Amino acid sequence: MKSERGMTYKILVIIIIVMVIAFFMISCITRRIIADKKLDSVITDMLLIQGKSKLVSDEIILKKEGVTLLGKNISESIAEDDIKQIIDRGVISETEENFNGYYILSSEDLVAMELDTVQLDDENSIIVNYANGEVIYTEGFVYNNNLYYRLSELQKLANK
């Protein structure tokens, strides 16, 4: 009788260990899926902004009446903390060829661009370069413990 009871406890312990391992595997897979979906969502929003800014830029080149660049030029906002941080981190360089093409977009600018679906926190902003189409999220996006700011960087992640 003792040996049967001992086997039952061993089987119970094995079952518990297998369940714990399965739980951790499922939670890791779930976290990875959620992170990938967030990445896709951020990329989609940034692509919408890139497309709309390219359209505005093309309309200005065609000298379409009533069209202006939305946002505030980055050269007017270099003293602001979030812009200083972006420059200090090397995301944007003042020596870039198209540095004056960077504009900071607020939530109001996104609404004016008819991008109501793009959600933006009050303390964060989007920087768009009308000259080369680059889009930068000032808060950054954390993926696999790395911080990414540029749309081009996020697209490389999604293609891996």
DSSP file (Angstrom, degrees, kcal/mol; ACC not computed):
  #  RESIDUE AA STRUCTURE BP1 BP2  ACC     N-H-->O    O-->H-N    N-H-->O    O-->H-N    TCO  KAPPA ALPHA  PHI   PSI    X-CA   Y-CA   Z-CA
    1    1 A M     >        0   0    0      0, 0.0     4,-1.9     0, 0.0     5,-0.2   0.000 360.0 360.0 360.0 -36.6    0.0    0.0    0.0
    2    2 A K  H  >  +     0   0    0      1,-0.2     4,-2.4     2,-0.2     5,-0.2   0.908 360.0  52.9 -61.5 -41.8    2.8    2.4    0.8
    3    3 A S  H  > S+     0   0    0      1,-0.2     4,-1.9     2,-0.2    -1,-0.2   0.860 107.5  51.9 -65.1 -34.9    4.3    2.1   -2.7
    4    4 A E  H  > S+     0   0    0      2,-0.2     4,-1.8     1,-0.2    -1,-0.2   0.916 110.6  47.5 -67.1 -42.4    1.0    3.0   -4.3
    5    5 A R  H  X S+     0   0    0     -4,-1.9     4,-1.9     1,-0.2    -2,-0.2   0.888 110.7  52.6 -65.9 -39.4    0.6    6.1   -2.2
    6    6 A G  H  X S+     0   0    0     -4,-2.4     4,-1.9     1,-0.2    -1,-0.2   0.883 108.0  50.9 -63.5 -39.3    4.2    7.1   -3.0
    7    7 A M  H  X S+     0   0    0     -4,-1.9     4,-2.6     2,-0.2    -1,-0.2   0.872 106.4  55.4 -65.6 -37.6    3.5    6.8   -6.7
    8    8 A T  H  X S+     0   0    0     -4,-1.8     4,-2.3     1,-0.2    -2,-0.2   0.914 108.8  46.8 -62.9 -43.3    0.4    8.9   -6.4
    9    9 A Y  H  X S+     0   0    0     -4,-1.9     4,-2.5     2,-0.2    -1,-0.2   0.891 112.0  50.8 -66.3 -39.1    2.4   11.8   -4.8
   10   10 A K  H  X S+     0   0    0     -4,-1.9     4,-2.3     2,-0.2    -2,-0.2   0.924 111.5  47.2 -64.3 -43.3    5.1   11.5   -7.4
   11   11 A I  H  X S+     0   0    0     -4,-2.6     4,-2.6     2,-0.2    -2,-0.2   0.902 111.5  51.7 -64.5 -40.8    2.6   11.6  -10.3
   12   12 A L  H  X S+     0   0    0     -4,-2.3     4,-2.4     2,-0.2    -2,-0.2   0.918 110.2  48.3 -61.6 -44.7    0.8   14.6   -8.6
   13   13 A V  H  X S+     0   0    0     -4,-2.5     4,-2.5     2,-0.2    -2,-0.2   0.911 112.0  49.5 -62.6 -42.8    4.2   16.5   -8.3
   14   14 A I  H  X S+     0   0    0     -4,-2.3     4,-2.5     2,-0.2    -2,-0.2   0.917 110.6  50.2 -62.7 -43.6    5.0   15.7  -12.0
   15   15 A I  H  X S+     0   0    0     -4,-2.6     4,-2.3     2,-0.2    -2,-0.2   0.911 111.2  48.9 -61.9 -42.6    1.5   16.9  -13.1
   16   16 A I  H  X S+     0   0    0     -4,-2.4     4,-2.4     2,-0.2    -2,-0.2   0.915 111.4  49.4 -63.5 -43.2    2.0   20.2  -11.1
   17   17 A I  H  X S+     0   0    0     -4,-2.5     4,-2.4     1,-0.2    -2,-0.2   0.917 111.5  48.8 -62.4 -43.5    5.4   20.8  -12.6
   18   18 A V  H  X S+     0   0    0     -4,-2.5     4,-2.4     1,-0.2    -1,-0.2   0.896 111.5  50.1 -63.1 -40.4    4.1   20.2  -16.1
   19   19 A M  H  X S+     0   0    0     -4,-2.3     4,-2.5     2,-0.2    -2,-0.2   0.897 110.4  49.4 -65.9 -40.7    1.2   22.6  -15.5
   20   20 A V  H  X S+     0   0    0     -4,-2.4     4,-2.3     2,-0.2    -2,-0.2   0.925 112.2  47.8 -64.2 -44.5    3.6   25.3  -14.2
   21   21 A I  H  X S+     0   0    0     -4,-2.4     4,-2.3     1,-0.2    -2,-0.2   0.918 112.4  49.3 -62.2 -43.1    5.8   24.9  -17.2
   22   22 A A  H  X S+     0   0    0     -4,-2.4     4,-2.5     2,-0.2    -2,-0.2   0.897 109.6  52.4 -62.3 -40.9    2.8   25.0  -19.5
   23   23 A F  H  X S+     0   0    0     -4,-2.5     4,-2.6     1,-0.2    -2,-0.2   0.930 110.7  46.6 -61.0 -46.5    1.5   28.2  -17.7
   24   24 A F  H  X S+     0   0    0     -4,-2.3     4,-2.2     2,-0.2    -2,-0.2   0.888 112.6  49.9 -65.0 -38.9    4.9   30.0  -18.2
   25   25 A M  H  X S+     0   0    0     -4,-2.3     4,-2.4     2,-0.2    -1,-0.2   0.926 112.4  47.2 -65.0 -43.9    5.1   29.0  -21.8
   26   26 A I  H  X S+     0   0    0     -4,-2.5     4,-2.5     1,-0.2    -2,-0.2   0.905 112.2  49.7 -64.6 -41.4    1.6   30.2  -22.5
   27   27 A S  H  X S+     0   0    0     -4,-2.6     4,-2.4     2,-0.2    -1,-0.2   0.882 111.5  49.0 -67.2 -36.7    2.2   33.5  -20.7
   28   28 A C  H  X S+     0   0    0     -4,-2.2     4,-2.1     2,-0.2    -2,-0.2   0.921 113.1  46.7 -65.8 -43.8    5.4   34.1  -22.6
   29   29 A I  H  X S+     0   0    0     -4,-2.4     4,-2.3     2,-0.2    -2,-0.2   0.905 112.5  50.4 -64.5 -41.4    3.7   33.4  -25.9
   30   30 A T  H  X S+     0   0    0     -4,-2.5     4,-2.5     2,-0.2    -2,-0.2   0.919 109.9  49.8 -63.8 -44.5    0.8   35.6  -25.0
   31   31 A R  H  X S+     0   0    0     -4,-2.4     4,-2.5     1,-0.2    -1,-0.2   0.901 111.1  50.1 -60.7 -40.3    3.1   38.5  -24.0
   32   32 A R  H  X S+     0   0    0     -4,-2.1     4,-2.3     2,-0.2    -2,-0.2   0.909 110.5  49.0 -65.3 -42.2    4.9   38.1  -27.3
   33   33 A I  H  X S+     0   0    0     -4,-2.3     4,-2.2     2,-0.2    -2,-0.2   0.913 111.9  49.0 -63.8 -42.8    1.7   38.2  -29.3
   34   34 A I  H  X S+     0   0    0     -4,-2.5     4,-2.4     2,-0.2    -2,-0.2   0.919 111.3  49.6 -63.4 -43.7    0.5   41.3  -27.4
   35   35 A A  H  X S+     0   0    0     -4,-2.5     4,-2.3     1,-0.2    -1,-0.2   0.895 111.0  50.0 -62.6 -40.0    3.8   43.0  -28.1
   36   36 A D  H  X S+     0   0    0     -4,-2.3     4,-2.4     2,-0.2    -1,-0.2   0.886 110.4  49.8 -66.0 -38.7    3.7   42.2  -31.8
   37   37 A K  H  X S+     0   0    0     -4,-2.2     4,-2.2     2,-0.2    -2,-0.2   0.897 110.8  49.5 -67.4 -39.6    0.1   43.5  -32.0
   38   38 A K  H  X S+     0   0    0     -4,-2.4     4,-2.6     2,-0.2    -2,-0.2   0.914 110.5  51.2 -63.5 -42.1    1.1   46.8  -30.3
   39   39 A L  H  X S+     0   0    0     -4,-2.3     4,-2.6     1,-0.2    -2,-0.2   0.930 110.1  49.1 -59.9 -46.0    4.1   47.0  -32.7
   40   40 A D  H  X S+     0   0    0     -4,-2.4     4,-2.4     1,-0.2    -1,-0.2   0.892 111.3  50.1 -60.3 -40.6    1.7   46.5  -35.7
   41   41 A S  H  X S+     0   0    0     -4,-2.2     4,-2.3     2,-0.2    -2,-0.2   0.915 111.5  47.0 -65.4 -44.1   -0.7   49.2  -34.3
   42   42 A V  H  X S+     0   0    0     -4,-2.6     4,-2.5     2,-0.2    -2,-0.2   0.919 113.1  49.4 -64.4 -43.3    2.1   51.7  -33.8
   43   43 A I  H  X S+     0   0    0     -4,-2.6     4,-2.5    -5,-0.2    -2,-0.2   0.912 110.1  51.4 -62.4 -42.2    3.5   51.1  -37.3
   44   44 A T  H  X S+     0   0    0     -4,-2.4     4,-2.1     2,-0.2    -2,-0.2   0.931 111.2  47.1 -60.7 -46.6    0.0   51.4  -38.8
   45   45 A D  H  X S+     0   0    0     -4,-2.3     4,-2.1     1,-0.2    -1,-0.2   0.915 113.7  48.0 -61.1 -43.1   -0.5   54.8  -37.1
   46   46 A M  H  X S+     0   0    0     -4,-2.5     4,-2.6     1,-0.2    -1,-0.2   0.856 109.7  52.5 -68.9 -33.9    2.9   56.0  -38.1
   47   47 A L  H  X S+     0   0    0     -4,-2.5     4,-2.7     2,-0.2    -1,-0.2   0.880 107.6  52.3 -67.5 -37.2    2.3   54.9  -41.7
   48   48 A L  H  X S+     0   0    0     -4,-2.1     4,-2.3     2,-0.2    -2,-0.2   0.927 111.9  45.9 -61.2 -44.4   -1.0   56.8  -41.8
   49   49 A I  H  X S+     0   0    0     -4,-2.1     4,-2.7     2,-0.2     5,-0.2   0.917 112.4  50.8 -64.8 -43.1    0.9   59.9  -40.6
   50   50 A Q  H  X S+     0   0    0     -4,-2.6     4,-2.2     1,-0.2    -2,-0.2   0.924 111.6  47.7 -60.9 -45.0    3.7   59.4  -43.1
   51   51 A G  H  X S+     0   0    0     -4,-2.7     4,-2.0     1,-0.2    -1,-0.2   0.917 113.8  46.0 -62.8 -44.4    1.1   59.0  -46.0
   52   52 A K  H  X S+     0   0    0     -4,-2.3     4,-2.3     2,-0.2    -1,-0.2   0.893 112.8  49.8 -67.9 -39.2   -0.8   62.1  -45.0
   53   53 A S  H  X S+     0   0    0     -4,-2.7     4,-2.6     2,-0.2    -1,-0.2   0.873 109.9  51.8 -67.9 -35.2    2.4   64.2  -44.6
   54   54 A K  H  X S+     0   0    0     -4,-2.2     4,-2.5    -5,-0.2    -1,-0.2   0.895 109.3  50.4 -64.9 -39.6    3.6   63.0  -48.0
   55   55 A L  H  X S+     0   0    0     -4,-2.0     4,-2.2     2,-0.2    -2,-0.2   0.924 112.0  46.7 -63.4 -45.0    0.3   64.1  -49.5
   56   56 A V  H  X S+     0   0    0     -4,-2.3     4,-1.9     2,-0.2    -2,-0.2   0.923 112.5  50.6 -62.8 -44.4    0.6   67.5  -47.8
   57   57 A S  H  X S+     0   0    0     -4,-2.6     4,-2.1     1,-0.2    -2,-0.2   0.911 110.8  48.5 -60.2 -44.1    4.2   67.9  -49.0
   58   58 A D  H  X S+     0   0    0     -4,-2.5     4,-2.1     1,-0.2    -1,-0.2   0.878 109.1  53.4 -64.7 -37.8    3.3   67.0  -52.6
   59   59 A E  H  <>S+     0   0    0     -4,-2.2     5,-2.9     2,-0.2    -1,-0.2   0.859 108.8  49.4 -66.0 -34.5    0.4   69.4  -52.5
   60   60 A I  H ><5S+     0   0    0     -4,-1.9     3,-1.4     3,-0.2    -2,-0.2   0.905 108.9  51.9 -69.5 -41.0    2.7   72.2  -51.4
   61   61 A I  H 3<5S+     0   0    0     -4,-2.1    -2,-0.2     1,-0.3    -1,-0.2   0.889 110.1  49.1 -61.0 -38.0    5.2   71.3  -54.2
   62   62 A L  T 3<5S-     0   0    0     -4,-2.1    -1,-0.3    -5,-0.1    -2,-0.2   0.457 114.3-124.8 -79.1  -0.1    2.3   71.5  -56.7
   63   63 A K  T < 5 -     0   0    0     -3,-1.4     2,-0.3     1,-0.2    -3,-0.2   0.888  39.4-176.3  57.1  43.4    1.5   74.9  -55.1
   64   64 A K    > < -     0   0    0     -5,-2.9     3,-1.3    -6,-0.1    -1,-0.2  -0.541  31.9-105.0 -70.7 134.5   -2.0   73.9  -54.3
   65   65 A E  T 3  S+     0   0    0     -2,-0.3    -1,-0.1     1,-0.2     3,-0.1  -0.351  96.4  13.4 -68.1 135.1   -3.9   76.8  -52.8
   66   66 A G  T 3  S+     0   0    0      1,-0.2     2,-0.5    -2,-0.1    -1,-0.2   0.484  90.5 126.9  84.1   4.1   -4.6   76.8  -49.1
   67   67 A V    <   +     0   0    0     -3,-1.3     2,-0.3    -8,-0.1    -1,-0.2  -0.832  29.8 168.6 -99.7 128.4   -2.3   74.0  -48.2
   68   68 A T        -     0   0    0     -2,-0.5     2,-0.4    -3,-0.1    -9,-0.0  -0.926  42.7 -94.1-132.4 159.2    0.3   74.6  -45.5
   69   69 A L        -     0   0    0     -2,-0.3     2,-0.2   -12,-0.0   -16,-0.0  -0.582  44.2-136.0 -71.6 129.5    2.7   72.4  -43.5
   70   70 A L        +     0   0    0     -2,-0.4     2,-0.1     2,-0.1    -1,-0.0  -0.577  60.6  32.5 -87.5 152.0    1.0   71.4  -40.3
   71   71 A G  S    S-     0   0    0     -2,-0.2     2,-0.5    32,-0.1    34,-0.2  -0.400  92.0 -63.7 100.1-177.7    2.9   71.4  -37.0
   72   72 A K  E     -A  104   0A   0     32,-2.0    32,-3.0    -2,-0.1     5,-0.1  -0.936  52.0-108.9-114.2 131.5    5.6   73.5  -35.5
   73   73 A N  E >   -A  103   0A   0     -2,-0.5     3,-1.4    30,-0.2     4,-0.4  -0.295  23.3-130.2 -59.6 138.9    9.1   73.6  -37.1
   74   74 A I  G >  S+     0   0    0     28,-2.3     3,-1.4     1,-0.3     4,-0.2   0.799 104.3  66.1 -64.3 -29.7   11.6   71.8  -34.9
   75   75 A S  G 3  S+     0   0    0     27,-0.3     3,-0.4     1,-0.3    -1,-0.3   0.759  99.7  53.0 -65.0 -22.5   14.1   74.7  -35.1
   76   76 A E  G <  S+     0   0    0     -3,-1.4    -1,-0.3     1,-0.2    -2,-0.2   0.594 114.2  42.4 -82.4 -12.1   11.5   76.7  -33.1
   77   77 A S  S X  S+     0   0    0     -3,-1.4     3,-1.5    -4,-0.4     6,-0.3   0.150  71.1 115.7-123.3  17.9   11.3   74.1  -30.4
   78   78 A I  T 3  S+     0   0    0     -3,-0.4    -1,-0.1     1,-0.3     9,-0.1   0.819  76.1  58.3 -61.3 -29.7   14.9   73.0  -29.8
   79   79 A A  T 3  S+     0   0    0     -3,-0.1    -1,-0.3    -4,-0.1    -2,-0.1   0.668  82.2 104.8 -75.8 -15.7   14.8   74.4  -26.2
   80   80 A E  S <> S-     0   0    0     -3,-1.5     4,-2.6     1,-0.1     5,-0.2  -0.383  77.7-124.3 -69.1 145.5   11.8   72.2  -25.2
   81   81 A D  H  > S+     0   0    0      1,-0.2     4,-2.5     2,-0.2     5,-0.2   0.896 106.5  48.7 -59.8 -47.1   12.7   69.2  -23.0
   82   82 A D  H  > S+     0   0    0      1,-0.2     4,-1.6     2,-0.2    -1,-0.2   0.864 114.5  46.5 -66.2 -33.5   11.3   66.4  -25.2
   83   83 A I  H  > S+     0   0    0     -6,-0.3     4,-2.3     2,-0.2    -1,-0.2   0.889 110.4  53.1 -73.5 -39.5   13.0   67.8  -28.3
   84   84 A K  H  X S+     0   0    0     -4,-2.6     4,-3.2     1,-0.2    -2,-0.2   0.917 108.9  50.5 -58.2 -43.5   16.3   68.2  -26.4
   85   85 A Q  H  X S+     0   0    0     -4,-2.5     4,-2.2     2,-0.2     6,-0.2   0.897 108.7  51.1 -62.9 -41.0   16.1   64.5  -25.3
   86   86 A I  H  <>S+     0   0    0     -4,-1.6     5,-1.9     2,-0.2     6,-1.0   0.907 114.7  43.1 -63.0 -41.6   15.4   63.4  -28.9
   87   87 A I  H ><5S+     0   0    0     -4,-2.3     3,-1.2     1,-0.2    -2,-0.2   0.913 113.2  51.7 -70.4 -42.8   18.5   65.3  -30.1
   88   88 A D  H 3<5S+     0   0    0     -4,-3.2    -2,-0.2     1,-0.3    -1,-0.2   0.846 107.3  53.4 -63.0 -34.1   20.6   64.2  -27.1
   89   89 A R  T 3<5S-     0   0    0     -4,-2.2    -1,-0.3    -5,-0.2    -2,-0.2   0.545 115.8-116.8 -78.7  -6.6   19.8   60.6  -27.8
   90   90 A G  T < 5S+     0   0    0     -3,-1.2    -3,-0.2     2,-0.3    -2,-0.1   0.617  80.2 124.5  83.3  12.2   20.9   61.0  -31.4
   91   91 A V  S   <S+     0   0    0     -5,-1.9     2,-0.4     1,-0.2    -4,-0.2   0.906  84.2  20.2 -69.3 -40.6   17.5   60.3  -32.9
   92   92 A I  S    S-     0   0    0     -6,-1.0     2,-0.4     4,-0.0    -2,-0.3  -0.976  75.9-155.2-126.7 142.0   17.7   63.6  -34.8
   93   93 A S    >   -     0   0    0     -2,-0.4     3,-1.7    -3,-0.1    -5,-0.1  -0.957  18.3-140.7-119.4 137.6   20.8   65.6  -35.5
   94   94 A E  T 3  S+     0   0    0     -2,-0.4     5,-0.1     1,-0.3    -1,-0.1   0.675 104.4  60.4 -66.7 -15.5   21.0   69.3  -36.1
   95   95 A T  T 3  S+     0   0    0      4,-0.1    -1,-0.3     3,-0.1    -3,-0.0   0.425  77.4 123.2 -92.2   1.2   23.6   68.6  -38.8
   96   96 A E  S X  S-     0   0    0     -3,-1.7     3,-1.3     1,-0.1     4,-0.2  -0.276  70.4-124.5 -61.4 148.6   21.2   66.5  -40.8
   97   97 A E  T 3  S+     0   0    0      1,-0.3     3,-0.3     2,-0.1    -1,-0.1   0.892 110.9  36.2 -60.5 -41.4   20.7   67.6  -44.4
   98   98 A N  T >  S+     0   0    0      1,-0.2     3,-1.8     2,-0.1     4,-0.3  -0.052  77.0 126.6-104.1  31.3   16.9   67.8  -43.9
   99   99 A F  G X  S+     0   0    0     -3,-1.3     3,-1.6     1,-0.3   -25,-0.2   0.877  72.7  54.2 -59.0 -39.4   16.8   69.1  -40.3
  100  100 A N  G 3  S+     0   0    0     -3,-0.3    -1,-0.3     1,-0.3   -25,-0.1   0.569  95.5  70.7 -72.9  -6.4   14.6   72.0  -41.1
  101  101 A G  G <  S+     0   0    0     -3,-1.8    29,-2.3   -28,-0.1     2,-0.3   0.556  75.7 103.5 -83.7  -8.3   12.1   69.6  -42.7
  102  102 A Y  E <   - B   0 129A   0     -3,-1.6   -28,-2.3    -4,-0.3     2,-0.4  -0.603  48.7-179.0 -79.1 131.4   11.2   68.2  -39.2
  103  103 A Y  E     -AB  73 128A   0     25,-3.0    25,-2.8    -2,-0.3     2,-0.6  -0.985  24.5-130.3-129.7 141.8    7.8   69.4  -37.8
  104  104 A I  E     -AB  72 127A   0    -32,-3.0   -32,-2.0    -2,-0.4     2,-0.5  -0.807  23.0-155.1 -93.1 123.4    6.3   68.5  -34.5
  105  105 A L  E     - B   0 126A   0     21,-3.9    21,-1.7    -2,-0.6     2,-0.2  -0.846   6.7-163.5-102.6 133.3    2.7   67.4  -34.7
  106  106 A S     >  -     0   0    0     -2,-0.5     4,-1.9    19,-0.2     5,-0.2  -0.448  41.4 -93.3 -99.6 179.1    0.3   67.7  -31.9
  107  107 A S  H  > S+     0   0    0      1,-0.2     4,-1.9     2,-0.2     5,-0.1   0.881 127.7  54.2 -60.4 -38.2   -3.1   66.0  -31.4
  108  108 A E  H  > S+     0   0    0      1,-0.2     4,-2.3     2,-0.2    -1,-0.2   0.885 105.8  52.1 -64.6 -38.6   -4.8   69.0  -33.0
  109  109 A D  H  > S+     0   0    0      1,-0.2     4,-1.5     2,-0.2    -1,-0.2   0.892 107.8  52.0 -64.5 -38.8   -2.5   68.7  -36.0
  110  110 A L  H  <>S+     0   0    0     -4,-1.9     5,-3.0     2,-0.2    -1,-0.2   0.886 109.3  49.5 -64.9 -37.9   -3.5   65.1  -36.4
  111  111 A V  H ><5S+     0   0    0     -4,-1.9     3,-1.7     1,-0.2    -2,-0.2   0.909 109.0  52.5 -65.5 -41.2   -7.1   66.0  -36.3
  112  112 A A  H 3<5S+     0   0    0     -4,-2.3    -1,-0.2     1,-0.3    -2,-0.2   0.799 106.7  53.4 -64.0 -28.1   -6.5   68.7  -38.9
  113  113 A M  T 3<5S-     0   0    0     -4,-1.5    -1,-0.3    -5,-0.1    -2,-0.2   0.388 120.6-113.6 -84.5   3.5   -4.9   66.0  -41.1
  114  114 A E  T < 5S+     0   0    0     -3,-1.7    -3,-0.2    -5,-0.1     3,-0.2   0.848  78.9 130.7  64.5  37.3   -8.1   63.9  -40.6
  115  115 A L    > < +     0   0    0     -5,-3.0     3,-1.2     1,-0.2    -1,-0.1  -0.461  13.8 146.8-113.9  56.5   -6.2   61.3  -38.6
  116  116 A D  T 3   +     0   0    0      1,-0.3    -1,-0.2    -5,-0.2    -5,-0.1   0.757  65.0  64.6 -64.2 -25.6   -8.7   61.1  -35.7
  117  117 A T  T 3  S+     0   0    0     -3,-0.2     2,-0.6    -7,-0.1    -1,-0.3   0.704  79.8  92.5 -74.7 -18.6   -7.9   57.4  -35.2
  118  118 A V    <   -     0   0    0     -3,-1.2     2,-0.4    -8,-0.1    -3,-0.1  -0.679  69.8-150.9 -80.1 117.4   -4.3   58.1  -34.2
  119  119 A Q        +     0   0    0     -2,-0.6     2,-0.4    -9,-0.0    -2,-0.1  -0.753  17.2 180.0 -93.4 133.6   -4.2   58.4  -30.4
  120  120 A L        -     0   0    0     -2,-0.4   -13,-0.1     4,-0.0     6,-0.0  -0.998  25.2-125.2-137.0 129.8   -1.5   60.6  -28.9
  121  121 A D    >   -     0   0    0     -2,-0.4     3,-0.8     1,-0.1   -14,-0.1  -0.333  27.1-116.5 -68.3 156.1   -0.9   61.4  -25.2
  122  122 A D  T 3  S+     0   0    0      1,-0.2    -1,-0.1   -16,-0.1   -15,-0.1   0.861 114.2  46.5 -62.9 -36.9   -0.8   65.1  -24.2
  123  123 A E  T 3  S+     0   0    0      2,-0.0     2,-0.3   -41,-0.0    -1,-0.2   0.547 108.0  67.5 -85.9  -5.7    2.9   65.0  -23.2
  124  124 A N    <   -     0   0    0     -3,-0.8     2,-0.3    14,-0.0    13,-0.0  -0.746  60.6-176.5-111.3 160.3    4.0   63.1  -26.3
  125  125 A S        -     0   0    0     -2,-0.3    13,-2.3   -19,-0.1     2,-0.4  -0.931  24.1-117.6-146.8 170.8    4.2   64.2  -29.9
  126  126 A I  E     -BC 105 137A   0    -21,-1.7   -21,-3.9    -2,-0.3     2,-0.5  -0.924  19.8-154.3-112.1 137.2    5.0   63.0  -33.3
  127  127 A I  E     -BC 104 136A   0      9,-3.3     9,-3.3    -2,-0.4     2,-0.4  -0.958  14.2-173.8-112.5 129.5    7.8   64.5  -35.4
  128  128 A V  E     -BC 103 135A   0    -25,-2.8   -25,-3.0    -2,-0.5     2,-0.8  -0.956  19.6-144.7-123.6 141.0    7.5   64.2  -39.1
  129  129 A N  E  >  -B  102   0A   0      5,-2.7     4,-2.5    -2,-0.4     5,-0.3  -0.905   8.7-168.2-104.7 108.8   10.0   65.2  -41.8
  130  130 A Y  T  4 S+     0   0    0    -29,-2.3    -1,-0.1    -2,-0.8   -28,-0.1   0.744  84.2  58.2 -67.6 -22.0    8.1   66.5  -44.7
  131  131 A A  T  4 S+     0   0    0    -33,-0.2    -1,-0.2   -30,-0.2   -32,-0.1   0.897 125.7  11.8 -76.7 -40.6   11.3   66.4  -46.8
  132  132 A N  T  4 S-     0   0    0    -34,-0.2    -2,-0.2    -3,-0.2    -1,-0.1   0.452  97.7-116.9-120.8  -0.6   12.1   62.7  -46.5
  133  133 A G     <  +     0   0    0     -4,-2.5     2,-0.2     1,-0.2    -3,-0.1   0.527  57.3 153.0  82.4   5.7    8.9   61.2  -45.0
  134  134 A E        -     0   0    0     -5,-0.3    -5,-2.7    17,-0.1     2,-0.4  -0.471  28.0-158.1 -70.7 139.7   10.5   60.0  -41.7
  135  135 A V  E     -C  128   0A   0     -7,-0.2    16,-2.4    -2,-0.2     2,-0.4  -0.976   7.5-169.9-121.6 133.7    8.1   59.7  -38.7
  136  136 A I  E     -CD 127 150A   0     -9,-3.3    -9,-3.3    -2,-0.4     2,-0.6  -0.984  15.7-149.2-128.8 132.5    9.4   59.8  -35.2
  137  137 A Y  E >   -C  126   0A   0     12,-2.2     3,-0.6    -2,-0.4   -11,-0.2  -0.902  12.4-150.7 -99.3 117.2    7.4   59.1  -32.0
  138  138 A T  E 3  S+     0   0A   0    -13,-2.3    -1,-0.1    -2,-0.6   -12,-0.1   0.780  93.7  51.4 -65.4 -28.5    9.0   61.2  -29.2
  139  139 A E  E 3  S-     0   0A   0    -14,-0.3    -1,-0.3     1,-0.1   -13,-0.1   0.829 103.8-142.1 -74.3 -31.1    8.1   58.7  -26.4
  140  140 A G  E <   -     0   0A   0     -3,-0.6     2,-0.5     9,-0.2     9,-0.2  -0.052   9.0 -99.5  85.6 164.6    9.6   55.8  -28.3
  141  141 A F  E     - D   0 148A   0      7,-2.9     7,-2.3    -4,-0.1     2,-0.5  -0.989  25.9-142.0-127.4 123.5    8.4   52.3  -28.5
  142  142 A V  E     + D   0 147A   0     -2,-0.5     2,-0.4     5,-0.2     5,-0.2  -0.741  28.5 164.4 -89.3 125.9    9.9   49.5  -26.3
  143  143 A Y  E >  S- D   0 146A   0      3,-2.6     3,-1.4    -2,-0.5    -2,-0.1  -0.968  70.9  -9.3-143.3 124.4   10.2   46.2  -28.0
  144  144 A N  T 3  S-     0   0    0     -2,-0.4     3,-0.1     1,-0.3    -1,-0.1   0.892 128.4 -57.7  52.8  43.8   12.4   43.3  -26.7
  145  145 A N  T 3  S+     0   0    0      1,-0.2     2,-0.3     0, 0.0    -1,-0.3   0.646 116.4 112.0  63.9  18.3   13.8   45.7  -24.1
  146  146 A N  E <   -D  143   0A   0     -3,-1.4    -3,-2.6    -5,-0.0     2,-0.5  -0.912  63.9-130.7-117.9 149.9   15.1   48.1  -26.7
  147  147 A L  E     -D  142   0A   0     -2,-0.3     2,-0.4    -5,-0.2    -5,-0.2  -0.879  24.1-174.6-105.2 126.0   13.7   51.6  -27.4
  148  148 A Y  E     +D  141   0A   0     -7,-2.3    -7,-2.9    -2,-0.5     3,-0.0  -0.947  15.5 169.8-122.3 140.5   12.8   52.6  -31.0
  149  149 A Y  E     +     0   0A   0     -2,-0.4   -12,-2.2    -9,-0.2     2,-0.2   0.727  54.1  75.5-115.1 -38.8   11.7   56.0  -32.2
  150  150 A R  E  >  -D  136   0A   0    -14,-0.2     4,-1.9     1,-0.1   -14,-0.2  -0.506  69.5-134.8 -89.3 146.2   11.7   56.0  -36.0
  151  151 A L  H  > S+     0   0    0    -16,-2.4     4,-2.4     1,-0.2     5,-0.2   0.893 108.0  58.0 -59.9 -40.6    9.2   54.4  -38.3
  152  152 A S  H  > S+     0   0    0    -17,-0.3     4,-1.4     1,-0.2    -1,-0.2   0.867 106.3  48.5 -61.6 -36.1   12.0   53.0  -40.4
  153  153 A E  H  > S+     0   0    0      2,-0.2     4,-1.6     1,-0.2    -1,-0.2   0.909 111.5  49.3 -68.1 -42.4   13.4   51.2  -37.3
  154  154 A L  H  X S+     0   0    0     -4,-1.9     4,-2.1     1,-0.2    -2,-0.2   0.860 107.4  54.7 -67.1 -35.1   10.0   49.7  -36.4
  155  155 A Q  H  X S+     0   0    0     -4,-2.4     4,-1.5     1,-0.2    -1,-0.2   0.879 105.3  53.0 -66.6 -36.5    9.4   48.5  -39.9
  156  156 A K  H  < S+     0   0    0     -4,-1.4     4,-0.5    -5,-0.2    -1,-0.2   0.889 108.7  51.0 -64.5 -37.4   12.7   46.6  -39.8
  157  157 A L  H >< S+     0   0    0     -4,-1.6     3,-1.2     1,-0.2    -2,-0.2   0.921 108.9  50.2 -63.2 -43.6   11.5   44.9  -36.6
  158  158 A A  H 3< S+     0   0    0     -4,-2.1    -1,-0.2     1,-0.3    -2,-0.2   0.790 106.6  55.7 -67.7 -27.2    8.2   43.9  -38.1
  159  159 A N  T 3<        0   0    0     -4,-1.5    -1,-0.3     1,-0.2    -2,-0.2   0.574 360.0 360.0 -83.0  -8.0   10.0   42.4  -41.2
  160  160 A K    <         0   0    0     -3,-1.2    -1,-0.2    -4,-0.5    -2,-0.1   0.487 360.0 360.0 -77.0 360.0   12.1   40.1  -39.0
